[in-house]
Amino acid sequence: MEQHSRTDAYTDRYAARAAGMVPSEIRALFAMAARPEVVSLAGGMPYVSALPLDAVGEMVGELVAGKGADVLQYGSAQGDERLREHICEVMSLEGVQASADDVVVTVGAQQALDLITKIFVDPGDVILAEAPSYVGALGTFASYQADVVHVPLDNAGLIPSALRETLARLRREGRSVKFLYSVPTFQNPAGVTLTTARRAQILEICAEYDVLVVEDNPYGLLGFEGEPMRALRADDPDRVIYLGSFSKTIASGLRVGWVLAPHAVRAKLVLAAESAILCPSNFSQFAVREYLATQPWREQIKDFRELYRARRDAMLDSLEQLMPDGCTWTRPNGGFFVWVTLPEGLDAKAMAPRAIAERVAYVPGTGFFADGTGHRHMRLSYCFPEPGRIREGVRRLAGVVEDEIRLRDIFGEAVTDGSTGFQAPGPDVV
C-alpha cells in the first residue's frame, strides 16, 4: 500500500482553528530529557515520590473495596459535592471564601483553561497574558484563535503601568479584551510573585476597564517563606475566575483541578464540561476526596515546601557559582521555576540541541511567548532532580553557555529577536 509522505495529507480538511495547534516545545523535549544520562532541568514534574505511597496505596485499595460501585461509576459534570467542599477548605488558606456550588471539578487546571476560553472567546478576541506566560495556556488560546497580547513582568510581577497602557491602547483601537490571564504566585515560567500592593492595583485597573481576570494558581501553597499569599479572587469574587489544581500538592497523575467562578459562569462551565467529557473521573475525585479527609495533607504540603526549598537553593547556589558573567536569573520564593536571561547575542533555542549533546535539558524561552520571541531566555525547573543532580546539570549548562559566548565572540552576535520579555524593576516596583 502506498504510504503518504511526511506532508500531512489531511491539511485541507482541518478546521481553521487547527492551524493554531502546534507542538509544545516542552513536550518535544521530554523524549530526549527522559534519557537517564541527561539531567533534565526542563519539565515541571512534581516529586510525587515524596508522598507516603504505602499509605496512599492502602487508602485507594480500601476505597475501591468498600465503595467500588460508586468510585468506578459515572458522576456529575460539576464534580463530586464532598470533594468540592474540601476544595473550598483548601482555597480558604489563601483567603478565598466560596460555596461548593460555585466550584466545577475539571481534568486538571488545563481543562479549566480550555472550558473558560471556549465559553468566552471568539476568533480574533484579545486575551491579555503576562510576558512570559504559561505555555499550556498559550496553546489553548491559540486553538480558539484568540489574539494574545502580552503585558511585561518584572521581579515584582505584572507591571500595573504596562497593563494600563495596554488596555488604553486597545480601547483606542476599538478592540475587545475578554480577560487577563495571570499566574500571580510563583509564576510559570518566571518564578516571580505579584506583590500585595500590585495585586490591588491590577484589580483596580481591571475594574476600571471592565476586564475579567483568570487567576491560575497551582503553586500558591508551595511558598518557602511565611503564609500563603492572598489570592486575587479573595478580593474580587465577581471579576476573578480562579483555577486550582491538586497536580502540585498531591499528584499530577490524578488529573484533578477545579474552577471557582461567579454563579452564572459556573452554569456555562458545567454545560461545556458535559459536552467535552460528560464528567470528570469519579475514581480520581474519590481518591483526592479520601486523601483530604483521611491523610495529613497540610503536613505533606509542608514536606513538599521544604523539599522544593532545598532544590531551589541548590539551583540558585549553582547558578551563582558556575554561570558565566552576563547571565541573570530570577530568585523564586516558591513554586518550581527559575527564569534565566542569557548574555546579548545568545539564542537559547538554537543552543538547546547542543545542551542535549552535553546531557542537560532546559526549556527555551520562545515557547512562553505567543509571538515566538524570548530567544535570550530559558526556563530551568528544580522540582524533580535531587540537589546533586541539579548542581551537575547547572555545571553542564554553564559549560554550554561558555562555549556559546566564545563562538559569539569569534563569529559575531547571533541574530535574535532582540527582546527580553522580562523587564528589570523600574521605579514603580512595590
Secondary structure, 3 states (H helix, E strand, C coil): CCCCCCCCCCHHHCCHHHHHCCCCHHHHHHHHHCCCCCEECCCCCCCHHHCCHHHHHHHHHHHHHHHHHHHCCCCCCCCCHHHHHHHHHHHHCCCCCCCHHHEEEECHHHHHHHHHHHHHCCCCCEEEEEECCCHHHHHHHHHCCCEEEEEEEECCEECHHHHHHHHHHHHHCCCCEEEEEECCCCCCCCCCCCCHHHHHHHHHHHHHCCCEEEEECCCCCCECCCCCCCCHHHHCCCCEEEEEECHHHHHHHHCCEEEECCHHHHHHHHHHHHHHHCCCCHHHHHHHHHHHHHCCHHHHHHHHHHHHHHHHHHHHHHHHHHCCCCCEECCCCECCEEEEECCCCCCHHHHHHHHHHCCEECEEHHHHCCCCCCCCEEEEECCCCCHHHHHHHHHHHHHHHHHHHHHHHHHCCCCCCCCCCCCCCCCCCC
